[in-house]
Amino acid sequence: MSEEKLNSALARVRHLVLDVDGVLTDGRLSFDNNGNELKSFHTLDGHGIKMLQKTGVQVAIITGRRSAVVERRAHELGVGKLIQGREDKFTALQELFAGESYRLEDMAYVGDDYPDLQVMTRVGCPISVPNAAPAVRERALWTTGKRGGEGAVREVCDRIMQAQGTFEAALAPYLGEG
């Protein structure tokens, strides 16, 4: 994959769609003694999502599992487009954006497992994490350097902003420039 082709695809992104387990988390499932599911999210990913949204790129989440923790995290990050408990991720994507004007070629999707391929094979910028299934990595335009749950989503957000020329303006407030 050439950097030029990747940057061109990232520059077109208007919607970033994320999987949860294996992308926003490390993919492990933990349960407490009461049967509650526990998930760990990386703060770098969360801040990257917030920064990216401020530039006008819409972020959405589609996950095969259902979890109150995911709903809470999406709410904390201002991600209003969330569908949980769905393995039919392309149908879920269509439902998320029903009634809106969108183009699949203007979407990036970050996934790690086979159910993600339904969307990854249709969007303009399919992205995987290095801990993804080999068949997923093979179909990705780009594989992040960071693993899922370890800052991969932040890496994606930063690269989108860099490709779109919005990164420096997004960073400026943290440098006392904005």
Secondary structure, 3 states (H helix, E strand, C coil): CCHHHHHHHHHCCCEEEECCCCCCCCCCCEECCCCCEECCCCHHHHHHHHHHHHCCCEEEEECCCCCHHHHHHHHHHCCCEEECCCCCHHHHHHHHCCCCCCCHHHEEEEECCHHHHHHHCCCCEEEECCCCCHHHHHCCCEECCCCCCCCHHHHHHHHHHHHHCCHHHHHHHHHCCC
